[in-house]
Amino acid sequence: MSDSSSAYAAAASEAARGDAGRGTPGSAPSMSSVSQPALATGASGVSGSQRDAQTGAAPGAPPRQQAQAAASGFGQPFVYLGRQPILDRNGALNAYELLFRGGAQNRADVDDDALATAQVMTRTIGQLGVPAVLGRHYGYVNISRELLFDDIVHLLPPGRFVLEVLEHVSFDAAVLERLAQLRRAGYRIAFDDVSEVTENLLRALPYADIVKVDLLQTERAALPGLVAHLAAHGKTLIAEKVETGEDFELASSLGFELFQGYFFARPQVLRAPHVRASRLALVRLLALVANDVGTAELERELRSHPAVVVQLLRLVNSSAYSPGRPIASLREAVLAAGTRQIARWAQLLLYASGRDLPWGSDPLVQLAGTRSHFMELAARSLKPQDPDFADAAFMTGIFSLVHVLVGSTPEHTLDRLGLAREIVEAVDGQRGELGTLLRIATEAERGDHDSAQRLASDAGGMFSALTPPLLAELNLWAGAWFTAYADG
């Protein structure tokens, strides 16, 4: 390796750590790094990019079955996401390619492209959160033909994501028309793993913005001609699978603008606690949207599924549809997202759910659901003419436990959800009327109604109405309400 390559590799490695090392705006401690980026130069034997494609299948199990189980996260306490830096000529971080990871091991294990991408989307948007994963940079997401025509692709805000069309997609008339539609919607399109000029590629070049050239698969003698041809069409060129300093020097001399590969950094594996999704709940939600029900009925269905509400808030704050103001009720979240986005999100979660267990078997979700409904019922008893207070109480109940679900602290988790100040103060410090109600709910769910009543008496005012018999009744109704949905 030449001195210039060595110096570049050191700078590029530092830049590749980028946001992961310093902490990106909006990132949260719930995002755990399992495998840090590191230089992988001079490796012997199987190349880094080839190692990334190995499945590592356990003996005796069909690969597809293993891949589906891994994709669903079945039996795992965490879900995983890989991201690999894309750098410019100066070693500065330009973007990340987001990669499916079925476990803590830094390898792909992909058997179903569409399912893998669905998992990448749900983990990026709904569990880790776009700000934590991407910071201020673009994310490249692999898109198969199946997902190219699926409406859920629009869950990816075009200002944050590049659609990377996989190499085996045939560019027929239908695909080209779809690419044109997506570009008109504001998306940038990248073609993956290009290694030669083919008729398939020539048909599609007018519909691409970016072309990624696979240095491992491209004949070195053919590389200058391929680059010149693509550059003549005005495409941004990315050299991918850059394994050595010599690879980088060659690609740089040929005019590549961006670079990706193990010479700079291995993919980093991020993880988040696995939050299970209920297929039946998602089916019901999709059915309601398909029947064009009103906001009130949609809100009513969402109330019975706390984990979807949490992810809905993430969706609202990760997308181009963010309301730009704190969200104080579930109704506001529904209106901010819109029924079309909610349908897309439910469809994606349903597609990606794999073999997940129903929420009714998750004690933490059960506690969040029961607590939120208890607080809503109590709020209606205390302020029967103030539905906004009941809405805020319900939201407080759900988000009083969300930091446990995502493995973070209340402060960091709530900062990412854009909730109203009174809800944040109630959850993080138990302040205000909602905070008092949360303390009472916590005692009541333990069955200590005397302690809950003492808290109510000490608070005085309207809270004095929460007598032990009423608290016991509200707790009973809240538990029965959640149980009615537990088999969903």
Backbone hydrogen bonds, N-H to C=O, Kabsch-Sander energy under -0.5 kcal/mol:
donor,donor_aa,acceptor,acceptor_aa,energy
6,S,2,S,-2.4
7,A,3,D,-2.6
8,Y,4,S,-2.3
9,A,5,S,-2.8
10,A,6,S,-2.0
11,A,7,A,-2.1
12,A,8,Y,-3.4
13,S,9,A,-2.5
14,E,10,A,-1.8
15,A,11,A,-2.4
16,A,12,A,-2.9
17,R,13,S,-1.7
18,G,14,E,-1.3
20,A,17,R,-1.6
21,G,17,R,-1.4
21,G,18,G,-0.6
22,R,18,G,-1.8
23,G,19,D,-2.7
27,S,24,T,-2.4
31,M,28,A,-1.9
32,S,30,S,-0.8
32,S,271,R,-1.8
34,V,32,S,-0.6
34,V,269,V,-3.3
35,S,269,V,-0.9
40,A,262,Y,-1.5
43,A,40,A,-0.6
51,R,47,S,-2.6
52,D,48,G,-1.8
53,A,49,S,-0.6
53,A,50,Q,-0.9
54,Q,50,Q,-0.5
54,Q,51,R,-1.3
61,A,58,A,-1.3
66,Q,62,P,-2.3
67,A,63,P,-2.7
68,Q,64,R,-2.4
69,A,65,Q,-2.2
70,A,66,Q,-2.7
71,A,67,A,-2.8
72,S,68,Q,-2.1
73,G,69,A,-0.9
73,G,70,A,-0.5
74,F,69,A,-1.5
76,Q,73,G,-2.4
79,V,272,A,-3.1
80,Y,101,R,-0.6
81,L,270,L,-2.4
82,G,99,L,-3.1
83,R,268,Q,-2.1
84,Q,97,E,-2.3
86,I,95,A,-2.8
87,L,259,F,-2.8
88,D,92,A,-2.2
89,R,257,E,-0.6
91,G,88,D,-1.9
94,N,86,I,-3.0
95,A,86,I,-1.6
96,Y,138,Y,-2.2
97,E,84,Q,-2.6
98,L,96,Y,-0.6
98,L,140,Y,-2.8
99,L,82,G,-3.4
101,R,80,Y,-0.7
102,G,107,R,-0.5
107,R,105,Q,-2.2
108,A,52,D,-2.5
109,D,54,Q,-0.7
111,D,109,D,-0.6
116,A,112,D,-2.5
117,T,113,D,-2.3
118,A,114,A,-2.4
119,Q,115,L,-2.1
120,V,116,A,-2.2
121,M,117,T,-2.5
122,T,118,A,-2.4
123,R,119,Q,-2.5
124,T,120,V,-2.1
125,I,121,M,-2.8
126,G,121,M,-0.5
126,G,122,T,-1.7
127,Q,122,T,-0.9
127,Q,123,R,-0.5
128,L,123,R,-3.2
129,G,123,R,-0.7
129,G,124,T,-1.0
133,V,129,G,-1.9
134,L,130,V,-3.1
135,G,130,V,-0.7
135,G,131,P,-1.5
137,H,134,L,-2.2
138,Y,94,N,-0.9
139,G,160,R,-2.3
140,Y,96,Y,-3.1
141,V,139,G,-0.5
141,V,162,V,-2.4
142,N,98,L,-0.5
143,I,164,E,-2.9
148,L,144,S,-1.9
149,F,145,R,-1.2
150,D,147,L,-1.1
153,V,150,D,-1.6
154,H,151,D,-1.9
155,L,152,I,-2.1
156,L,153,V,-1.6
160,R,157,P,-2.4
161,F,157,P,-1.6
162,V,139,G,-2.8
163,L,188,R,-2.2
164,E,141,V,-3.0
164,E,162,V,-0.7
165,V,163,L,-0.9
165,V,190,A,-2.9
166,L,143,I,-2.0
169,V,166,L,-1.6
172,D,170,S,-1.8
176,L,172,D,-2.4
177,E,173,A,-2.2
178,R,174,A,-2.0
179,L,175,V,-2.6
180,A,176,L,-2.0
181,Q,177,E,-2.1
182,L,178,R,-2.5
183,R,179,L,-2.3
184,R,180,A,-2.1
185,A,181,Q,-1.5
186,G,183,R,-1.4
187,Y,182,L,-2.3
188,R,161,F,-0.6
190,A,163,L,-2.8
191,F,210,I,-2.0
192,D,165,V,-2.3
194,V,212,K,-2.7
198,T,196,E,-0.7
202,L,198,T,-2.7
203,R,199,E,-2.1
204,A,200,N,-1.0
205,L,201,L,-1.8
207,Y,204,A,-2.5
208,A,205,L,-1.8
209,D,189,I,-2.8
210,I,189,I,-2.1
211,V,236,T,-2.7
212,K,191,F,-2.8
213,V,211,V,-0.6
213,V,238,I,-2.8
214,D,194,V,-2.2
214,D,212,K,-0.5
215,L,213,V,-0.8
215,L,240,E,-2.2
218,T,214,D,-1.3
222,A,219,E,-0.8
223,L,219,E,-1.0
223,L,220,R,-0.6
226,L,222,A,-2.1
227,V,223,L,-2.6
228,A,224,P,-2.4
229,H,225,G,-2.2
230,L,226,L,-2.3
231,A,227,V,-2.8
232,A,228,A,-1.9
233,H,229,H,-0.7
233,H,230,L,-0.8
234,G,231,A,-1.9
235,K,230,L,-1.4
236,T,209,D,-2.2
238,I,211,V,-2.5
239,A,258,L,-2.6
240,E,213,V,-2.6
240,E,238,I,-0.7
241,K,260,Q,-0.5
242,V,260,Q,-2.0
243,E,241,K,-0.9
248,F,244,T,-1.9
249,E,245,G,-2.6
250,L,246,E,-2.3
251,A,247,D,-2.7
252,S,248,F,-2.9
253,S,249,E,-2.1
254,L,250,L,-1.6
255,G,251,A,-0.6
255,G,252,S,-1.0
256,F,251,A,-2.0
257,E,237,L,-1.5
258,L,237,L,-1.9
259,F,87,L,-2.5
260,Q,239,A,-2.4
263,F,242,V,-2.6
264,F,261,G,-1.2
265,A,261,G,-2.0
266,R,38,A,-0.9
268,Q,83,R,-2.9
269,V,35,S,-1.1
270,L,81,L,-3.6
270,L,268,Q,-0.6
271,R,32,S,-1.4
272,A,79,V,-2.0
274,H,77,P,-2.8
275,V,273,P,-0.6
276,R,274,H,-0.6
279,R,277,A,-0.6
281,A,488,G,-1.2
282,L,278,S,-2.0
283,V,279,R,-2.6
284,R,280,L,-2.5
285,L,281,A,-2.2
286,L,282,L,-2.6
287,A,283,V,-2.4
288,L,284,R,-2.1
289,V,285,L,-2.1
290,A,286,L,-2.7
291,N,287,A,-1.7
292,D,289,V,-1.7
293,V,288,L,-1.8
298,L,294,G,-1.9
299,E,295,T,-2.9
300,R,296,A,-2.1
301,E,297,E,-1.9
302,L,298,L,-2.2
303,R,299,E,-1.7
304,S,300,R,-0.6
304,S,301,E,-1.1
305,H,302,L,-2.1
308,V,305,H,-0.8
309,V,305,H,-1.4
310,V,306,P,-2.2
311,Q,307,A,-2.0
312,L,308,V,-2.6
313,L,309,V,-2.2
314,R,310,V,-1.6
315,L,311,Q,-2.6
316,V,312,L,-2.6
317,N,313,L,-2.1
318,S,314,R,-1.1
318,S,315,L,-0.7
319,S,315,L,-1.1
322,S,319,S,-1.0
327,I,418,G,-3.2
328,A,326,P,-0.5
333,A,329,S,-1.5
334,V,330,L,-2.5
335,L,331,R,-2.7
336,A,332,E,-2.6
337,A,333,A,-2.4
338,G,334,V,-2.8
341,Q,337,A,-0.5
342,I,338,G,-2.2
343,A,339,T,-2.5
344,R,340,R,-2.1
345,W,341,Q,-2.6
346,A,342,I,-2.8
347,Q,343,A,-2.4
348,L,344,R,-2.4
349,L,345,W,-2.7
350,L,346,A,-2.4
351,Y,347,Q,-2.4
352,A,348,L,-2.4
353,S,349,L,-0.8
353,S,350,L,-0.6
356,D,353,S,-1.6
360,G,486,A,-0.7
361,S,358,P,-1.6
362,D,359,W,-2.3
366,Q,362,D,-2.3
367,L,363,P,-2.3
368,A,364,L,-2.3
369,G,365,V,-2.7
370,T,366,Q,-2.7
371,R,367,L,-2.7
372,S,368,A,-2.3
373,H,369,G,-1.8
374,F,370,T,-2.5
375,M,371,R,-2.6
376,E,372,S,-1.9
377,L,373,H,-2.6
378,A,374,F,-2.7
379,A,375,M,-2.4
380,R,376,E,-2.0
381,S,377,L,-1.8
382,L,378,A,-2.2
383,K,379,A,-2.9
386,D,383,K,-2.0
389,F,386,D,-0.7
390,A,386,D,-1.3
391,D,387,P,-2.3
392,A,388,D,-2.4
393,A,389,F,-2.2
394,F,390,A,-2.2
395,M,391,D,-2.3
396,T,392,A,-2.3
397,G,393,A,-2.2
398,I,394,F,-2.0
399,F,395,M,-2.6
400,S,396,T,-1.1
401,L,398,I,-1.2
404,V,401,L,-1.0
405,L,401,L,-1.6
406,V,402,V,-2.0
407,G,403,H,-0.5
408,S,403,H,-2.6
413,T,409,T,-2.5
414,L,410,P,-2.8
415,D,411,E,-1.7
416,R,412,H,-0.8
416,R,413,T,-0.9
417,L,414,L,-1.4
418,G,414,L,-0.8
419,L,414,L,-0.7
420,A,327,I,-2.0
423,I,420,A,-0.6
424,V,420,A,-2.1
425,E,421,R,-2.9
426,A,422,E,-1.3
427,V,423,I,-2.3
428,D,424,V,-3.0
429,G,427,V,-1.1
430,Q,426,A,-0.9
431,R,425,E,-2.1
435,G,431,R,-1.2
436,T,432,G,-2.2
437,L,433,E,-2.3
438,L,434,L,-2.1
439,R,435,G,-2.1
440,I,436,T,-2.1
441,A,437,L,-2.4
442,T,438,L,-2.2
443,E,439,R,-1.7
444,A,440,I,-2.5
445,E,441,A,-2.4
446,R,442,T,-0.6
446,R,443,E,-0.6
447,G,444,A,-1.6
448,D,443,E,-1.7
449,H,447,G,-1.4
452,A,448,D,-2.0
453,Q,449,H,-2.4
454,R,450,D,-2.2
455,L,451,S,-2.2
456,A,452,A,-2.0
457,S,453,Q,-2.7
458,D,454,R,-2.8
459,A,455,L,-2.0
460,G,456,A,-1.5
463,F,460,G,-1.5
464,S,461,G,-1.5
465,A,462,M,-1.7
466,L,463,F,-2.0
467,T,465,A,-1.8
471,L,467,T,-2.9
472,A,468,P,-2.5
473,E,469,P,-2.0
474,L,470,L,-2.8
475,N,471,L,-2.4
476,L,472,A,-2.1
477,W,473,E,-2.5
478,A,474,L,-2.5
479,G,475,N,-2.3
480,A,476,L,-2.3
481,W,477,W,-2.3
482,F,478,A,-1.9
483,T,479,G,-2.3
484,A,480,A,-1.6
485,Y,482,F,-1.7
486,A,482,F,-0.7
486,A,483,T,-0.8
488,G,485,Y,-2.2
